[in-house]
Amino acid sequence: MLQDAKTGGETLATQSLLCARNLTKHYGGVKALTGVSLELAPGEIHALCGENGAGKSTFIKILGGLVQPDDGEITVDGHQLKLGHRTDPRLISIVHQELAIVPTLSVLDNILLGGADQSEIYRRSRYRDSVREHLDSVGLSHVKLDAPASRLSLAECQLVEIARGMSRQAKVLLLDEPTATLSDAEIVRVFEVARKLRDQGTAMIFVSHRLDEVFALTDRVTVFRNGQHVLTQRTADMTTAEVVKAMIGRDLVHNKVMPPENRANVAPRLSISNLTVADKVKELSVDVAPGEILAVVGQLGSGAEVVVEALAGLRGDISSAVKVDGQTIKLDSIRNSLRAGIAYVAEDRADKGVFLDAPIAINITASVMAKFTRAGIMRRAGEQEEARRLASMFTIDPERLPHEVSTLSGGNQQKVSLAKAVALAPRLLLLNEPTRGVDIGARSEIYATLRKMADEGLAIVFYSTDLEEILELADTVLTVFRGRMVRHKPRFEINGDTLLHDIVAGDGDASHGHVSFRNQTVEVGNA
């Protein structure tokens, strides 16, 4: 049996399908990877964990031939790869964290894009049946092959990426945060597909910041920290705490979530009466007090995310009486929401949250430039002071303010997006998937900052498909099923089983029955 280099533990097979040796990559003085090695057995699902910036994405890109390493070698099924050249997708195929979907192409063409087509003439008809099968397997049976990809939601685009990876029938499939935009029901479907591929002999590297997914799906786990290999071990032999400590180099300090104060006599910061949004949301009413963090929870397409988008002024065809601090507002434009003191952080930071090619300082203060402008002249000193203050609030290194946002890890990019919204000094902060693709260390820091702002009186409403996030961050939880409110309760009256039942079944009765979740069936008990 092969031995793990760092742990001495046995691998899953006597022969490696993929062998990466001594991979090293430096960007100037930054060490992205230093002498990293990893072996992958046939039919193995191998987790790759680490904080943002640990080197995971660089490692994945090197395997796919998208990045030229400074040193090292890679073999797949006995074939030595030519480093820095695109890897044959029949050997290694990547499902990228950042979507590689062409909006103007059809779903069918996006699936086939970049594949190893053996014919000189591109005939779509020969692939339609197999592509249809792959789409159905990931839960996209409702999506038409000839529909333009521009019509798809972010989650549907991610599922198309996964279906494209499956269609390559590669010996090794690299899954880089494939579930970050997906609901729990969709994750169940993806896991079923992954296990089926594993049983057929496909090997997979699975990158995820959601450690419950790592323990539910994978056979072994490798941890990178600061570009170096820390450990490789059987997943079953590790605990969550041990993986976290290996990732961040210390024990994680959890935020202490205390029961909310009695807000019975406090005037609401936000008051929604009979919110209706086309056919997405129906007659939803809720109040949010100053200092309260409300989670709006539901599967993708349930209408839960639409509630947050409507409050941000992003949705048309709205009927509702909405008040902020007692003042009625119209939700017909982003400008009206901003004037009412409402700030919004989108779910897709790269496309909607930050300017990747602009300096961090400019990003942070972009929404309040007028504050530092007199007679058309920018007061740079004041702007830089504000940027440093907000950077410090979100634990962004002030020395990096002149650097482009694209140089930051995903977690720090999300902090910049949050800081830009907080610069507006809002009375109500709206968050759509606040820590999507953010590592556990950065996530803890973001939660602590949001809690501190709430303690100072800021009202926060967020939508998330991450049950752990909901249970850790929220004071109160509102569950939505098919556009209607199922339950609105303090967090301490709701448990994970209740949440799952509400968003899957929608009848609000979690006193009995079972709900399937990822790799297990949970018994639904009293909240």
C-alpha positions in Angstrom: 0.0 0.0 0.0 1.1 3.5 -0.7 1.9 5.7 2.3 0.8 9.3 2.8 3.9 11.4 2.8 3.0 13.5 5.9 0.8 11.2 7.9 1.9 7.6 7.3 -1.7 6.6 6.8 -2.7 4.1 4.1 -4.2 5.4 0.8 -7.2 3.8 -0.7 -5.5 1.8 -3.5 -2.1 0.3 -4.4 -1.7 2.4 -7.5 -2.2 6.2 -8.0 -4.3 7.5 -10.9 -3.0 11.1 -10.4 0.4 11.9 -9.0 1.5 15.5 -8.5 5.0 16.0 -7.2 6.8 19.0 -5.8 4.6 21.6 -7.4 5.9 25.1 -6.7 4.6 28.5 -7.9 5.7 32.0 -7.0 4.2 35.3 -8.1 7.0 37.7 -7.5 7.7 37.5 -3.8 4.4 35.7 -3.0 4.7 32.0 -2.5 1.5 30.5 -3.9 2.7 26.9 -3.6 5.9 25.5 -2.2 6.8 21.9 -3.0 3.3 20.5 -2.8 2.6 16.8 -3.5 -0.6 14.9 -3.7 -1.7 11.4 -4.9 -5.2 10.4 -6.0 -6.5 6.9 -6.3 -9.0 5.6 -8.8 -12.6 6.0 -7.6 -11.5 8.3 -4.7 -13.2 11.6 -3.7 -10.4 13.6 -2.2 -11.1 16.9 -0.3 -8.7 19.8 -0.7 -9.2 22.3 2.2 -7.5 25.5 3.3 -8.2 29.2 3.8 -8.6 31.5 0.9 -5.1 32.2 -0.4 -3.8 28.8 0.8 -3.0 27.7 -2.7 -5.9 25.5 -3.6 -7.0 27.3 -6.7 -3.4 27.6 -8.0 -3.0 23.9 -7.5 -6.2 23.2 -9.4 -5.2 25.5 -12.3 -1.8 23.9 -12.5 -3.4 20.4 -12.8 -5.7 21.8 -15.6 -2.7 23.3 -17.5 -4.0 26.9 -16.9 -1.0 28.0 -14.8 2.7 27.2 -15.5 4.4 26.1 -12.2 8.0 27.0 -11.5 8.8 23.4 -10.6 7.2 19.9 -10.3 5.7 17.2 -12.3 2.2 15.6 -12.8 1.2 12.2 -14.2 -2.3 10.9 -14.9 -2.9 7.3 -15.6 0.7 6.9 -16.6 0.7 10.0 -18.9 3.2 12.7 -17.9 1.5 16.1 -18.4 3.2 19.0 -20.2 3.0 21.6 -17.6 1.5 25.0 -18.5 -0.4 23.5 -21.5 -4.1 22.8 -21.4 -4.7 19.3 -20.1 -6.6 16.9 -22.3 -10.2 17.1 -20.8 -10.4 13.3 -21.2 -7.7 13.1 -18.5 -8.5 16.0 -16.3 -11.6 18.2 -16.4 -12.3 21.2 -14.1 -15.6 22.6 -12.7 -14.4 26.1 -11.9 -15.4 28.2 -8.9 -15.7 31.2 -11.2 -18.2 30.4 -13.9 -17.0 29.8 -17.4 -20.4 30.2 -19.1 -20.9 32.1 -22.3 -24.3 33.9 -22.0 -24.9 34.2 -25.7 -24.5 30.5 -26.4 -27.2 27.9 -25.8 -27.1 25.5 -22.9 -26.2 22.7 -25.2 -23.3 24.6 -26.7 -22.0 25.6 -23.3 -21.9 21.9 -22.3 -20.0 21.0 -25.4 -17.7 24.0 -25.2 -14.0 23.0 -24.9 -14.6 19.3 -25.2 -12.5 16.8 -27.2 -14.7 16.7 -30.3 -13.5 14.0 -32.7 -15.3 15.1 -35.8 -14.3 17.9 -38.2 -17.8 19.1 -38.5 -19.7 20.2 -35.3 -23.0 18.3 -35.3 -25.1 19.2 -32.2 -27.6 16.4 -32.9 -25.2 13.6 -32.1 -24.8 15.0 -28.5 -28.3 16.0 -27.6 -29.3 12.8 -25.9 -26.2 12.5 -23.7 -26.3 16.2 -22.8 -30.0 15.9 -21.9 -29.1 13.0 -19.6 -26.3 14.9 -17.8 -28.5 18.0 -17.3 -31.3 15.8 -15.9 -28.9 14.1 -13.5 -28.0 17.4 -11.8 -31.6 18.6 -11.5 -31.9 20.7 -14.7 -34.6 18.7 -16.4 -36.6 21.9 -16.7 -33.9 23.7 -18.7 -34.2 23.5 -22.5 -31.1 22.6 -24.5 -31.5 25.4 -27.0 -32.2 28.1 -24.3 -29.6 30.8 -24.1 -27.5 30.6 -21.0 -28.2 34.2 -20.3 -31.7 33.2 -19.0 -30.2 30.9 -16.3 -29.8 31.9 -12.7 -26.4 31.8 -11.0 -27.2 28.4 -9.4 -28.4 27.0 -12.7 -25.2 28.2 -14.4 -23.2 26.3 -11.7 -25.2 23.2 -12.4 -24.4 23.5 -16.1 -20.7 23.8 -15.2 -21.0 20.5 -13.3 -22.9 18.8 -16.1 -20.2 19.9 -18.5 -17.5 18.4 -16.3 -19.4 15.1 -16.2 -19.9 15.1 -20.0 -16.1 15.0 -20.5 -15.9 11.5 -18.9 -12.5 12.4 -17.6 -10.5 10.1 -15.5 -10.0 12.9 -12.9 -12.7 15.5 -12.2 -11.6 18.7 -10.3 -14.6 20.3 -8.4 -13.6 23.8 -7.3 -16.3 25.0 -4.9 -19.1 23.4 -7.0 -21.8 23.8 -4.4 -21.1 27.4 -3.3 -24.3 28.8 -5.1 -26.5 25.8 -4.6 -29.4 25.0 -2.3 -29.3 21.9 0.0 -31.7 20.1 -2.4 -29.4 20.7 -5.3 -26.4 19.7 -3.3 -28.0 16.4 -2.6 -28.4 15.8 -6.3 -24.8 16.8 -7.0 -23.5 14.4 -4.3 -25.6 11.5 -5.8 -23.9 12.2 -9.2 -20.5 12.4 -7.6 -20.9 9.0 -5.8 -22.1 7.4 -9.1 -19.0 8.7 -10.9 -16.8 7.4 -8.0 -18.4 4.0 -8.3 -17.5 4.0 -12.0 -13.9 4.7 -11.2 -13.7 8.4 -11.7 -11.4 10.1 -9.2 -12.3 13.6 -7.9 -10.7 16.4 -6.0 -13.4 18.3 -4.1 -12.7 21.9 -2.9 -15.2 23.3 -0.4 -15.3 25.6 2.5 -18.3 23.8 3.9 -16.8 21.2 6.1 -20.0 19.3 6.6 -19.9 18.6 2.8 -16.3 17.4 3.1 -17.2 14.9 5.8 -20.4 13.8 4.0 -18.8 13.1 0.6 -15.0 12.5 0.7 -12.7 9.6 1.4 -9.6 11.5 2.3 -8.7 15.2 3.1 -5.6 17.2 2.3 -5.0 20.6 3.9 -3.0 23.4 2.5 -1.9 26.4 4.5 0.2 29.3 3.2 1.0 27.4 0.0 2.3 24.4 1.8 1.0 20.8 2.3 0.0 20.4 6.0 -1.5 17.0 6.1 -3.3 14.2 4.2 -5.5 11.9 6.2 -8.6 9.7 5.9 -11.7 11.9 6.4 -13.2 9.3 8.7 -10.2 9.7 11.0 -10.5 13.5 11.3 -12.8 15.7 13.3 -14.1 19.1 12.1 -12.0 20.8 14.8 -8.9 19.0 13.6 -9.4 20.1 10.0 -10.1 23.7 11.0 -7.0 23.8 13.2 -4.9 22.4 10.3 -6.3 25.1 8.0 -5.8 28.1 10.2 -3.0 27.0 12.5 -5.0 27.6 15.6 -8.2 26.6 17.4 -11.2 28.5 16.0 -13.0 30.8 18.4 -16.7 30.7 17.8 -18.9 33.7 18.2 -21.2 33.4 21.2 -24.8 33.8 20.0 -26.9 35.1 22.9 -30.7 35.1 23.1 -32.0 38.3 21.6 -33.1 41.1 23.8 -36.7 41.8 24.3 -37.7 44.1 21.4 -41.4 44.1 22.1 -41.5 47.8 22.9 -39.0 48.8 20.2 -40.2 50.6 17.1 -39.3 48.5 14.0 -36.5 49.6 11.8 -38.1 47.8 8.9 -41.8 47.0 8.5 -43.1 45.0 5.6 -46.8 44.5 5.1 -48.2 42.0 2.5 -45.1 42.0 0.2 -46.1 40.5 -3.2 -43.6 40.3 -6.0 -45.2 39.1 -9.3 -45.6 35.3 -8.8 -42.4 35.0 -6.7 -43.5 36.2 -3.3 -47.1 36.3 -1.9 -48.4 38.5 0.9 -45.3 38.3 3.2 -45.3 40.5 6.3 -42.5 40.9 8.9 -40.9 43.5 11.2 -37.2 43.9 11.9 -36.0 45.8 14.9 -32.8 47.9 15.2 -30.0 45.6 16.0 -31.8 42.5 14.8 -30.3 40.0 12.3 -33.0 38.3 10.3 -32.3 35.3 8.0 -34.8 34.8 5.1 -34.4 31.1 4.3 -35.7 28.9 1.4 -34.5 26.9 -1.5 -33.4 28.6 -4.7 -36.6 29.5 -6.5 -38.7 29.6 -3.3 -38.9 33.4 -3.3 -36.7 33.8 -0.3 -33.9 35.5 -2.2 -36.5 37.7 -4.0 -37.5 39.3 -0.7 -33.9 40.6 -0.2 -33.7 41.7 -3.8 -37.0 43.5 -3.7 -36.0 45.5 -0.6 -32.8 46.5 -2.5 -34.9 47.9 -5.4 -33.9 45.2 -7.8 -37.3 43.8 -8.6 -40.2 45.2 -10.5 -43.9 44.4 -10.2 -44.0 44.9 -6.4 -47.0 45.4 -4.2 -46.4 46.2 -0.6 -46.4 48.8 2.2 -42.8 49.0 3.3 -41.5 51.4 6.0 -38.0 52.2 7.3 -38.1 53.9 10.7 -41.8 54.7 10.1 -41.3 56.4 6.7 -43.1 54.7 3.8 -40.8 54.0 0.8 -41.3 52.8 -2.8 -39.3 49.8 -3.8 -39.3 50.7 -7.5 -35.6 51.6 -7.9 -32.2 51.1 -6.3 -32.0 54.9 -5.8 -35.1 54.9 -3.6 -33.8 52.1 -1.5 -30.4 53.9 -1.0 -32.2 57.1 -0.1 -34.1 55.2 2.6 -30.8 54.1 4.1 -30.8 50.6 2.6 -27.5 49.1 1.4 -27.2 45.8 -0.5 -24.4 43.3 -0.9 -24.9 41.0 -3.9 -24.3 37.3 -4.0 -21.8 37.5 -6.9 -19.0 39.7 -5.7 -16.8 39.3 -8.8 -19.6 40.5 -11.1 -21.7 42.7 -8.9 -19.8 43.5 -5.7 -16.4 44.8 -6.5 -14.3 46.4 -9.3 -11.6 43.7 -9.6 -9.1 45.9 -11.5 -9.4 48.9 -9.3 -7.5 49.5 -6.0 -9.0 48.3 -2.8 -9.3 51.8 -1.4 -11.2 53.0 -4.4 -13.6 50.0 -4.1 -14.3 50.7 -0.5 -15.1 54.4 -1.0 -16.7 54.1 -4.5 -20.3 54.5 -3.1 -19.5 57.7 -1.2 -17.1 59.5 -3.5 -19.3 62.7 -3.4 -18.6 62.9 0.3 -14.9 63.7 -0.4 -15.4 65.9 -3.5 -15.6 69.7 -3.5 -16.0 71.7 -6.7 -15.1 68.7 -8.7 -11.8 68.1 -6.7 -11.3 64.9 -4.7 -10.0 65.3 -1.2 -7.7 62.3 -1.2 -6.7 62.5 2.4 -10.2 62.2 3.6 -11.0 59.4 1.2 -7.9 57.4 2.3 -8.7 57.9 6.0 -12.2 56.5 5.4 -10.8 53.6 3.4 -8.4 52.8 6.2 -11.1 53.0 8.9 -13.4 50.6 7.0 -10.5 48.3 6.1 -9.6 48.0 9.7 -13.3 47.3 10.6 -13.2 44.3 8.3 -9.7 43.2 9.1 -8.3 44.1 5.7 -4.6 44.9 5.7 -4.4 48.7 5.3 -1.1 48.4 3.6 -2.8 46.6 0.7 -5.2 49.5 0.0 -3.3 50.6 -3.1 -3.4 47.1 -4.6 -6.1 45.8 -7.0 -8.9 43.8 -5.5 -8.1 41.0 -7.9 -4.9 40.3 -5.8 -7.0 39.4 -2.8 -8.4 36.0 -1.8 -12.1 35.4 -2.2 -12.7 36.0 1.5 -11.0 39.4 1.4 -12.8 40.4 -1.7 -16.0 39.7 0.1 -14.9 41.9 3.0 -14.2 44.7 0.5 -17.8 44.3 -0.9 -19.2 44.5 2.6 -17.0 47.5 3.5 -18.3 49.3 0.4 -21.9 48.9 1.5 -21.1 49.8 5.1 -19.5 53.0 3.9 -23.0 54.3 3.1 -23.8 54.3 6.9 -27.0 52.4 6.2 -29.9 51.9 8.6 -30.7 48.5 7.0 -28.0 46.2 5.5 -29.2 43.5 3.0 -26.9 40.5 2.3 -27.4 37.9 -0.4 -25.2 34.8 0.4 -22.9 36.9 2.6 -20.1 34.3 2.8 -20.4 32.3 -0.4 -17.0 30.8 -1.2 -15.4 32.3 1.9 -13.1 30.2 4.1 -14.0 29.4 7.7 -11.5 31.8 9.2 -12.6 34.8 7.1 -16.2 33.7 7.7 -15.8 33.9 11.4 -14.3 37.4 11.1 -17.2 38.6 9.0 -19.7 37.2 11.4 -18.0 39.0 14.3 -18.0 42.3 12.4 -21.7 42.0 11.4 -22.6 41.1 15.0 -20.7 44.1 16.3 -22.6 46.4 13.9 -25.9 44.9 14.9 -25.1 45.5 18.5 -24.6 49.1 17.6 -28.1 49.3 16.2 -27.8 48.3 12.5 -30.7 46.0 11.3 -29.5 43.2 9.0 -31.6 41.0 6.7 -29.8 38.2 4.8 -30.6 35.4 2.5 -28.4 32.2 2.6 -28.6 28.6 1.5 -26.0 27.6 4.2 -27.8 26.2 7.2 -24.7 26.5 9.4 -24.5 30.2 8.6 -28.1 30.7 9.4 -27.9 29.0 12.7 -24.8 30.8 13.7 -25.5 34.3 12.6 -29.3 34.9 12.8 -31.3 36.3 15.7 -34.6 35.4 14.0 -35.4 33.2 11.0 -38.2 33.5 8.4 -38.7 30.4 6.2 -40.2 30.6 2.8 -41.8 27.9 0.6 -43.2 28.6 -2.8 -43.4 32.3 -2.2 -45.2 32.1 1.1 -43.9 32.5 4.7 -43.9 29.2 6.6 -42.5 30.2 9.9 -41.1 33.3 11.6 -39.4 32.5 14.9 -36.5 33.5 17.1 -33.4 31.4 16.2 -33.5 29.7 19.6 -36.9 28.3 18.9 -35.7 26.7 15.6 -33.2 23.9 15.0 -31.6 22.5 11.8 -34.3 19.8 11.4 -37.1 22.4 11.6 -35.4 24.5 8.9 -34.9 21.6 6.6 -38.5 20.6 7.0 -39.8 24.1 6.3 -37.8 24.7 3.1 -38.4 21.2 1.7 -42.0 20.4 2.8 -43.3 23.9 3.5 -46.2 23.0 5.8 -44.6 24.4 9.0 -45.2 21.1 10.9 -41.8 19.7 11.9 -43.2 17.5 14.6 -42.8 14.3 12.7 -41.3 12.6 9.6 -37.9 12.4 8.0 -36.1 14.7 5.6 -33.3 13.6 3.3 -30.2 15.9 3.5 -27.0 15.3 1.6 -25.8 11.8 2.6 -28.2 11.1 5.4 -31.8 11.1 6.4 -32.6 13.2 9.5 -35.6 12.6 11.7 -37.6 15.7 12.1 -38.4 16.4 15.7 -39.9 19.2 17.7 -38.0 22.6 17.5 
